[in-house]
Structure formats: structure tokens, C-alpha cells
Amino acid sequence: MPFDSIHIIAQHLLLHGIVGDQPAEQVESKGEFNSRFEARSWVYQAMAHLGLSESDAWSMTMTGLRAAIAAKYPQKEKNKIPSEEEYDEFMEMADALAEADYSAVH
């Protein structure tokens, strides 16, 4: 097999077969390093969470597994920092409410 073909196959295996093709912002790191890839644990997760047979779970790529898990368990937005426009809009609304409350009392 020509080296160019081996190189392309290796790239695809590394991307889709081991780590998956996910945007960096979706990957959460817990600061734990593991020098070994335990495919079995991923297969068991696919079986448990996605209801796949063992054969189907072994056939999945990491890209497919991570996408399926993300589709089944979507992440909620956490601690979203508002844009400057959203902040200004909120503050204008809060000022208007406070002014309306003050006018109603006085």
C-alpha cells in the first residue's frame, strides 16, 4: 500500500476511531490524564445509554458515539455571559421597571 494511503487511513482512524471529531468547546476536561484508551468502556456506554447491541456498539466510531450521546443528552447552556447589547437591553428594562414602581408608590 502506498505511504500516502496509509497516512490518510491513519489520520481518519485517529480522528474518528479514537478521539472523535468534536469541536474543542464541547469537550470538557476534568484534569485527569489517562495514557490508555479503553474502548470497552465506550462500547458499554453506547450499549447502556443508546440501547445498542454489542455488535453495533463495537462498530461505532468515536465521532458517531459522541454525536449520539450529545443528541440524546444535550448540554444546557451554563453561565452564559451576556453580550454588551443584551446587558444594555436588560438594564434599560430594569430601569424602566424600577421607574414604574417608584411612580406607582409616589
SVG drawing of the C-alpha trace seen along z (x, -y; Angstrom):
<svg xmlns="http://www.w3.org/2000/svg" viewBox="-49 -61 54 69">
<polyline fill="none" stroke="black" stroke-width="0.4" points="0.0,0.0 1.4,-3.4 2.5,-5.6 0.0,-8.4 -2.8,-5.9 -1.5,-4.7 -1.2,-8.2 -4.8,-9.1 -6.2,-6.0 -4.2,-6.7 -5.4,-10.2 -9.1,-9.1 -8.6,-6.4 -7.0,-8.9 -9.7,-11.4 -12.8,-9.2 -11.7,-6.0 -10.0,-7.2 -10.8,-10.8 -13.9,-11.6 -14.4,-14.8 -15.8,-17.2 -15.3,-21.0 -12.9,-21.8 -15.5,-23.9 -17.7,-20.8 -15.0,-18.7 -14.8,-19.1 -11.6,-18.2 -11.7,-17.1 -7.9,-17.4 -7.5,-13.6 -4.9,-12.1 -5.2,-8.5 -2.4,-7.2 -4.6,-4.2 -7.6,-4.2 -10.2,-1.8 -12.5,-1.0 -14.5,1.4 -15.8,-1.4 -17.1,-3.4 -18.8,-0.3 -20.5,0.3 -21.6,-3.3 -23.1,-3.0 -24.9,0.1 -26.3,-1.3 -27.2,-4.8 -28.1,-4.3 -29.6,-0.8 -27.3,0.6 -26.4,4.3 -22.8,5.1 -22.1,5.7 -23.5,2.3 -21.7,0.6 -18.3,2.1 -19.0,0.9 -19.5,-2.8 -16.8,-5.4 -16.0,-7.8 -17.4,-10.6 -20.7,-8.7 -20.8,-7.8 -20.1,-11.3 -22.7,-12.8 -25.3,-10.3 -24.7,-10.9 -24.8,-14.7 -28.1,-14.3 -29.7,-12.2 -28.3,-14.3 -27.9,-17.9 -25.8,-20.1 -27.6,-23.1 -26.1,-26.5 -24.2,-27.1 -23.2,-30.5 -23.7,-32.2 -22.2,-35.7 -24.5,-38.2 -23.2,-40.3 -22.9,-44.0 -26.1,-44.6 -28.0,-42.0 -26.7,-43.6 -27.7,-47.2 -31.2,-45.9 -31.7,-44.2 -30.5,-47.3 -32.9,-49.6 -35.8,-47.2 -34.8,-47.1 -34.6,-50.9 -38.0,-51.2 -39.5,-48.7 -37.9,-50.5 -39.2,-53.9 -42.7,-52.4 -42.6,-51.0 -41.4,-54.3 -44.1,-56.2 -46.8,-53.9 -45.7,-54.4 -45.3,-58.1"/>
</svg>
